[in-house]
């Protein structure tokens, strides 16, 4: 059974599909990272100002969550982040 990572009320991905979680502010300082972020057509997880982006096996997702919060959710096995 796959575990899920909730990025917002409308965006859930499987944990096994996550390739990386990156801080948007830190990546824009690096020329190559900034070029990558600008070249992809990311899906937005929510309407908040994006703080991070998550690269999955199939997609790149902008998220209003900080990388710290995403990693806490990633490491947690709790279902408290699931919205019903």
N, C-alpha and C positions, 0 to 999 in steps of 0.2 A: 504494500500500500504506500503510495506517495504521500509525503508530507508537503504541506502548502505554506507559502510565504505570502502574507497579506500586505500589499503595498498601499492599498486604499480600500474604500468601500466597494469600489468597482473594479479593482485589479488584484487578481490572485494568480500566482505562478507556482509551479511545483519547485520544491527546493533542489531537486536533482537537475533542473534545467538552468539554474543560475550559474553563470560563468564568472561574473564579477560584480562588485558593488563599488562605485566610485563617487567621490566627492566632486561636485561640479565646480566649486571654486578652485580647488587644487588642480584640477585637470585643465582649466582654462589658462593657467600659467605656462603649461607645456605646449609648445607649438604643435607637436604631432597629436597630442590628446585633443587639443582644441579643434584641429582639423577633422579628427574623427567624429567628435560630437557634432560639428557642423555638417558633416557629410551624411550622417545617418538621418533617417526620417523617424525619430523616436515617437512612441506613443506616450501620451501623458497619463499618469496614473490618477491625477486629480487636478483641480483648478488652482492649487497653491503654487507659489513661486517655486520652481524646482531647486532642490538642494543637492540632489544626487541623481545618478542614473544607474540602472541595473541592466547588465547585459545578460540575456538568456540565450539558450541554444537557437531560438527562433526570432528574437526581438531585442530591441533596446527600449527601455522604459524610463521616462523621466519621472522622478518622484519628489513630492514635497516633504518626505521624511529625510532626516539626516542619516548619514551612513551608520552612525552609532545606533540609532533606533532600528534600522533595518537589520543590522547584525545581531542585536538583542532578539529580535523576532526570529531571525534565522536560527539562532542557537537554542531558542525556546521550543519545547515540545508542547507547550500549553495551547489550549484552544481559545484563550481569552481574546485573541486578536481577530477571531472569526466573527464577522458581522452576520446577523440573522435578520 
